[in-house]
Amino acid sequence: MKKKLIAGAGVVLLIILSVFLFQGEKATASDTTVVLYNSAKIGVIEETREFELKAGLNEVPLNELAGLNIAEVTIRPLNGGVQVLGVFSRGSNGDVYSANIGSEVEIKLRSGDVIKGRFLGFKNRKIAVEGDGYYLINPAEVSYFKAKNLDGKARVYAVLQADKAGKYNVSVTYRVANMSWESRYKLYIGKDAKLYGYVVLNNPTAQEFKDAKVLLIAGDVHLNQALPQPRVLYAKAASSGTFQIGEPQKVEAFYLYRLGIADLNPSSTMMYPYVTIEAPYQREYLYESWAGNGERPVYESISFKTDRVLPAGTVEIYRETDDGSLLIGENSIEHTPKGDTVRIGIGRDYDLKGTTTILEQRSGEGYSYYKVRITLQNFGNETKTVLVRHHKWGKVMTSSIQPTDETANYVEFKITLEPGEKKEIVFDYGVGISSS
């Protein structure tokens, strides 16, 4: 009979819950894990809570989940003798602001300006709204606050059935949109390459997580929903020391980093240093060419071996000089395994000039033919070796210089230029044409 009531008589169950009220439930212990992803703006929160329950039905408040999608909330009992009958959300009398956290609102100011967006709660006693920007609004300047729930504070609660009175541990898992993490690097180029890596935690929400165990996931996570993206980077919180993050653990197709225990403050960005690499490096120069006439830049990059796994991220590049460190550019690196070579583009080298000239071009049904001349010139006072990469269709037939690599999509050459020297490469390739 009990199974039938729980499985099929939803109306009867709601009537029972409407007349049943268990006041004063409160978690007496909390153990929180926050999982953040660098490919999705989402945080997955798992909290272990201890509840004092009476025998029978218990309505357990989860008011901090107000404004979230309760369909994404999972509650699992960690002890025997207790069942989860459901998770519910409803309005009740109370604060109209709290009732609409996470909802779309419209606010008209006394100045006549209208701000629309997602209500994030309060920060520094001001209304926080994320719309076409991030707004902190003085409540005294508000002419009206238009929202969906005008009855009062939204309530989220779970109904637990305990066989007997006592303390029970329950796991509560839910999602918070717009939370994420990313890697940020600072590269200093001097005698050696010095790379400093930072973990940046983004929590642009009104949620706060104290003493949370933070796990970072690197890899592409597929979600069936389009989550809203934050439009701004919020104020940075002060760094609170260096975390000793070990090597990541491979879990399925992802890499798991254990950050440790941290406070995730609301509406904040927190940056923690986690890796330092100092290694000798090599300079490389790349000229990329396509089947079209014109002068194109030659780009400088440096490469070095890494003894750590490096997540993908943005790199700020500094040149160390006698007058200090100069910011010379910004680039990105892909996820790099331990022991692999890191290549970071620095920028255009103005001492090197490259020109592509199409000497001959023919095409017809089922074939195409190109004859190309690439000219490189070194105007500087240092000897430099340039990697020439020409993007093509078909196979190289003849060349004045032996290619160092060839694929279906490009051919590569290496050219060493003394100061003031000029060199040429002439080659041809085609599709549907015999080299004989």
C-alpha positions, 0 to 999 in steps of 0.5 A: 500500500505504501509503495502504491501511494508513493508511486502513483497517488501524487495528489494524495501525497501533496495533500498529506504534505500540505497539512504536514509541517515539520518546523525547525529542521536544520543541518547540523553538519556540512561537507561540501564539494564543488566541481568546476569545468573549464569547458562549461559555465557550470558548477556541480555542488555536492553537500553532505548534510546531517539532519535531525529527523522525526519518525515519519514524514519530515519537511526539510528546508533547502532554501539556499537552492531557491532560484535553481532548477530543482529538476537538477537536484539529486538527494541521496540518503547515506544511511539506512532507514530513511527515504527521499519522497521528493523535492519541491519548490513553492512560494510563500509569504516573505521577502520579494527579493529573495523569492526571485533570486535566479529569475529574470527581473525588470528594474526601473530607476528613479532616473527613468532608466530600465534594467533587465536581467537575471537577479543574482541577489545582493552584494554590499547591500546593493541589488546585483543584476546580470543583463547586458552588463553587470549592475550593482543598484542602490535600492533607494534608487529603485522606482519599481522592481518587476518580477515573477514571484510577488507573493514572497520568498520562494521555498525549496524543500525535500520530504524525507521519511524516517523509520525512526527518530534520529540523525541521518546523513543525506547527500544533496547534489545540484548545479549552479550556472555560470561558475567555471575555472580557467588557466592563466599563464604568465611567460617571462623570456630572458636567459631561460623561459619562466612560466607561471601558471594560475588557476582562476575560479569564477563565481559570478553568482550570489551563492557562497561556499565556505571551506569547500573541497574544490575539484577542477575538470579539464576537458569538453563536457557535453550538456543538453542545455544552453547555459547563460554566459557571464558577460563580464569578469567580476572584481578579483578577490585577493589571493590567499596563498599557493595551492599545491596541486598535484598531477591530474588524475585521468578520469574517463576523457577528462583530467581531474585536478584537486585544488584543496579546500577554498572559500568560493565567495559570491560575485568574485574571481579568485586566482591562485598560483599553482605551477612554476616552470623554468627551462631552456627554450628554443626560438622558432620562426614560422612563415605561412603561405597560401596559393595567392600572391602577396607579402605575409608576416613571419611569426616568432615563437619559443618552445620548451619541454614541460615537466607538468601537465598544462591545461589549455589557457591564455598566456601573457608574454613578457620580455625581461630587459634591464629596464624591467619586464615588458608585456609584448603580447598574449597568446594561448596554449593547448592542453599539453601532456607532461614531457611534451613540447610547449610552443607559444607564439610571441608575435611578428618578427619585423626583421624577417620578410616573406613573399609568396608569388604564384608563377603558374596556375592551371585548372580544369575538370579533375585537375589543378596545378600550381607553381610557387616561388617563396622568397624570404629575406633577413634584415636583422643582424642575427642568423635565423632559421625559418619554418616555411609552411605552404598550404596546398591541395595535392602532391609536390612534384618538384622543388628547389629545396627538399621538403622537411614534411608534407601532408595532404594539406601542407608542405614544410621547408626549413630555411636558414638565413644569415644577416642580410641574406635572401633566399628562394624556394620554387616548387610545384604541386597539383591534383590529378596530374602525373609527376612524369 
